[in-house]
Amino acid sequence: MLWIKTFHIVMMVSWFAGLFYLPRIFVNLAMEQNETAYDRLLIMAGKLYRFVTPIMWLAVISGVWLWFAWFVPTPAWLWLKVILVVGLIGYQHVCKSLLKKFEARSNIKSHVWFRWFNEIPVLVLIAVVILVELQPVF
């Protein structure tokens, strides 16, 4: 089971790294005026999204495996973590729709908006680590 836990942590860290960087590329896309640079950033964002998506699924699958191996019945803190992870999956899907808007050159959001949007996974990561490490009883 420790191998699965280790794999889960590595996939989770990799997923978060992608979710930290993708909106940062969006910040740059929202500010970019040069067509060539814009196209290069689009390529980077598309490749990153395609790379992060299977990592997301590997993190989720290994997490579910651990859930059923160690946590039956499920404690309340783990349910809260699951809700946060589902929200993070939704965040990634929002990133995909934002990427499509950039590809269509129809983005209307400012780089400031994307800077704030970029902070959401940071807050989720803090909450998840606190839940997993402290395992509070509700």
C-alpha positions as CSV (number, residue, x, y, z in Angstrom):
1,M,0.0,0.0,0.0
2,L,2.9,2.4,0.6
3,W,3.8,2.1,-3.1
4,I,0.3,3.2,-4.0
5,K,0.4,6.1,-1.5
6,T,3.8,7.2,-2.9
7,F,2.5,7.0,-6.5
8,H,-0.6,9.0,-5.4
9,I,1.6,11.7,-3.8
10,V,3.8,12.0,-6.9
11,M,0.8,12.2,-9.2
12,M,-0.9,14.8,-7.0
13,V,2.2,16.9,-6.9
14,S,2.6,16.7,-10.7
15,W,-1.1,17.5,-11.2
16,F,-0.8,20.6,-9.0
17,A,2.3,21.7,-10.7
18,G,0.4,21.7,-14.0
19,L,-2.5,23.5,-12.5
20,F,-0.2,26.1,-11.1
21,Y,1.5,26.7,-14.4
22,L,-1.4,26.5,-16.9
23,P,-3.2,29.6,-15.5
24,R,0.2,31.4,-15.4
25,I,0.4,30.8,-19.2
26,F,-3.1,32.3,-19.4
27,V,-1.8,35.4,-17.6
28,N,0.8,35.8,-20.3
29,L,-1.7,35.0,-23.1
30,A,-4.0,37.7,-21.8
31,M,-1.1,40.2,-22.0
32,E,0.5,39.1,-25.2
33,Q,0.4,41.5,-28.2
34,N,2.8,39.7,-30.5
35,E,1.1,37.1,-32.7
36,T,4.1,34.7,-32.9
37,A,4.6,34.8,-29.1
38,Y,0.8,34.3,-28.6
39,D,0.9,31.2,-30.8
40,R,3.9,29.8,-29.0
41,L,2.1,30.3,-25.6
42,L,-1.0,28.5,-27.0
43,I,1.1,25.5,-28.0
44,M,2.6,25.4,-24.5
45,A,-0.8,25.7,-22.9
46,G,-2.3,22.9,-25.1
47,K,0.6,20.6,-24.5
48,L,0.5,21.2,-20.7
49,Y,-3.2,20.6,-20.6
50,R,-2.8,17.3,-22.5
51,F,0.0,16.3,-20.2
52,V,-1.8,17.1,-17.0
53,T,-5.1,15.4,-17.8
54,P,-3.8,11.8,-17.6
55,I,-1.9,12.7,-14.4
56,M,-5.1,14.0,-12.9
57,W,-6.8,10.6,-13.6
58,L,-3.8,8.7,-12.2
59,A,-4.0,10.8,-9.0
60,V,-7.7,10.3,-8.7
61,I,-7.5,6.5,-9.4
62,S,-4.7,6.0,-6.9
63,G,-6.6,8.1,-4.4
64,V,-9.7,6.1,-4.7
65,W,-7.6,2.9,-4.4
66,L,-6.2,4.2,-1.1
67,W,-9.6,5.3,0.1
68,F,-11.1,1.9,-0.2
69,A,-8.0,0.2,1.1
70,W,-7.6,2.3,4.3
71,F,-10.7,4.3,5.0
72,V,-13.8,2.2,5.4
73,P,-15.9,3.7,7.0
74,T,-15.0,7.1,5.5
75,P,-14.1,9.8,8.0
76,A,-15.6,13.3,7.6
77,W,-12.3,14.9,6.7
78,L,-11.9,12.5,3.7
79,W,-15.3,13.5,2.4
80,L,-14.3,17.1,2.6
81,K,-11.1,16.2,0.7
82,V,-13.1,14.4,-2.0
83,I,-15.3,17.5,-2.4
84,L,-12.2,19.6,-2.9
85,V,-10.7,17.2,-5.4
86,V,-14.0,17.2,-7.4
87,G,-13.8,21.0,-7.3
88,L,-10.3,20.8,-8.6
89,I,-11.4,18.5,-11.5
90,G,-14.0,21.1,-12.3
91,Y,-11.2,23.8,-12.2
92,Q,-9.3,21.8,-14.7
93,H,-12.3,21.7,-17.0
94,V,-12.7,25.4,-16.7
95,C,-9.1,25.7,-17.7
96,K,-9.9,23.7,-20.8
97,S,-12.8,26.1,-21.7
98,L,-10.5,29.1,-21.1
99,L,-7.9,27.5,-23.4
100,K,-10.5,27.1,-26.1
101,K,-11.4,30.8,-25.8
102,F,-7.7,31.7,-26.2
103,E,-7.5,29.4,-29.2
104,A,-10.5,31.1,-30.8
105,R,-9.0,34.4,-29.9
106,S,-12.2,35.3,-28.0
107,N,-10.9,35.8,-24.5
108,I,-12.3,38.9,-22.8
109,K,-10.8,38.4,-19.3
110,S,-7.8,40.5,-18.1
111,H,-4.4,39.3,-17.0
112,V,-5.4,40.4,-13.5
113,W,-8.4,38.1,-13.5
114,F,-6.2,35.2,-14.5
115,R,-3.7,36.1,-11.7
116,W,-6.6,35.7,-9.1
117,F,-7.8,32.6,-10.9
118,N,-4.3,31.1,-10.6
119,E,-4.6,31.2,-6.8
120,I,-7.5,28.8,-6.5
121,P,-5.3,25.6,-6.7
122,V,-3.0,27.0,-4.1
123,L,-5.9,27.4,-1.7
124,V,-7.1,23.9,-2.5
125,L,-3.7,22.4,-1.9
126,I,-3.4,24.1,1.5
127,A,-6.8,22.8,2.5
128,V,-6.1,19.3,1.3
129,V,-2.7,19.0,3.0
130,I,-4.2,20.3,6.3
131,L,-7.0,17.8,6.0
132,V,-4.8,14.8,5.2
133,E,-2.1,15.7,7.8
134,L,-4.3,16.8,10.7
135,Q,-7.3,14.5,9.9
136,P,-9.7,16.7,12.0
137,V,-12.7,15.1,13.6
138,F,-15.9,17.0,12.8
